[in-house]
Amino acid sequence: MRTHHLPNYLRAHRKRSGLSQDDIAYLLGHRTAAHLSRFERFRRSPGFRLALALWVIFQLPPHELFRGEYHKVERVIRQRAKRLATRLAAKSQDERTLRKVAFLNKIGSRGHSR
């Protein structure tokens, strides 16, 4: 997935740590730094395991290291939550549905909390 328009702070945090791409690649279990370079150059988005590994290394959660990707995902989820709440509310007004709608409305109304 190409994400060149989404900022990430991986390179900045790596440089601040003093570690090279090869050092981080070693910690991640990769033979070369090419894998890490793809993330730093916005050529790929991190998978779950990589995001967790980078959290361990830098002590920063993925939504901080990959802020642009996080905001993109957040925006899509908020839009979908609003649409789903509207659809459910139109279908039924039973207690279970109202709980769902209330939960979805919370998701839909959250700002950039991170």
C-alpha positions in Angstrom: 0.0 0.0 0.0 1.5 3.3 -1.0 1.1 6.0 1.6 3.5 8.7 0.5 1.1 11.4 1.6 0.8 10.1 5.1 3.4 11.4 7.6 5.2 9.0 9.8 7.8 9.7 12.5 9.7 6.5 12.3 12.8 8.0 10.7 12.9 10.9 13.2 12.6 8.6 16.2 15.2 6.1 14.7 17.7 8.9 14.2 17.0 10.4 17.6 17.8 7.0 19.1 21.2 6.9 17.3 20.3 3.5 15.7 20.8 2.8 12.0 18.3 1.2 9.7 20.5 -2.0 9.9 20.3 -1.9 13.7 16.5 -1.6 13.6 16.3 -4.3 10.9 18.3 -6.6 13.1 16.0 -6.0 16.1 13.0 -6.7 13.8 14.5 -9.9 12.6 15.1 -8.8 9.0 18.4 -9.4 7.1 18.5 -6.0 5.4 17.4 -2.4 6.1 15.4 -2.4 2.9 12.2 -3.4 4.7 12.5 -0.6 7.2 13.4 1.9 4.5 10.1 1.2 2.7 8.2 2.4 5.8 10.4 5.5 6.3 9.9 6.4 2.6 6.1 6.0 2.9 6.1 3.0 0.5 4.3 0.7 2.9 2.1 0.9 5.9 3.0 -1.1 9.0 1.4 -4.4 9.8 0.3 -5.3 13.2 3.4 -7.2 14.3 5.7 -4.5 13.0 3.7 -1.8 14.7 3.9 -3.7 18.0 7.7 -4.3 17.6 8.3 -0.6 16.9 6.3 0.2 20.0 8.6 -2.0 22.0 11.7 -0.4 20.5 10.7 3.2 20.7 8.1 3.1 23.5 5.7 5.0 21.3 2.3 3.6 20.3 1.7 3.2 16.5 -0.7 6.1 16.4 2.2 8.4 17.2 4.8 6.7 15.0 2.4 6.5 12.0 0.2 9.5 12.8 -0.9 10.1 9.2 -2.1 6.5 8.8 -3.8 6.7 12.2 -5.8 9.8 11.2 -6.8 8.3 7.9 -8.2 5.2 9.6 -9.8 7.3 12.4 -11.7 9.4 9.8 -13.0 6.4 7.9 -14.2 4.6 11.1 -15.9 7.8 12.4 -17.8 8.2 9.0 -18.8 4.5 9.0 -19.9 4.7 12.7 -22.2 7.7 11.9 -23.7 5.9 8.9 -24.3 2.7 10.8 -25.9 4.5 13.7 -28.3 6.2 11.3 -29.2 2.9 9.7 -29.7 1.1 13.0 -31.8 3.9 14.5 -34.1 3.9 11.4 -34.7 0.2 11.8 -35.5 -0.3 15.4 -35.8 1.5 18.7 -35.4 -1.4 21.1 -33.0 -1.2 24.0 -30.2 -3.2 22.4 -30.3 -1.1 19.3 -30.3 2.1 21.3 -27.2 0.9 23.1 -25.5 0.2 19.8 -26.5 3.6 18.4 -25.2 5.4 21.5 -21.9 3.6 21.3 -21.6 4.3 17.5 -22.5 8.0 18.1 -19.6 8.2 20.6 -17.2 6.8 18.0 -18.6 9.2 15.4 -18.3 12.3 17.5 -14.7 11.7 18.8 -12.2 14.2 17.8 -8.5 13.6 17.2 -7.8 12.5 20.7 -4.3 11.3 20.1 
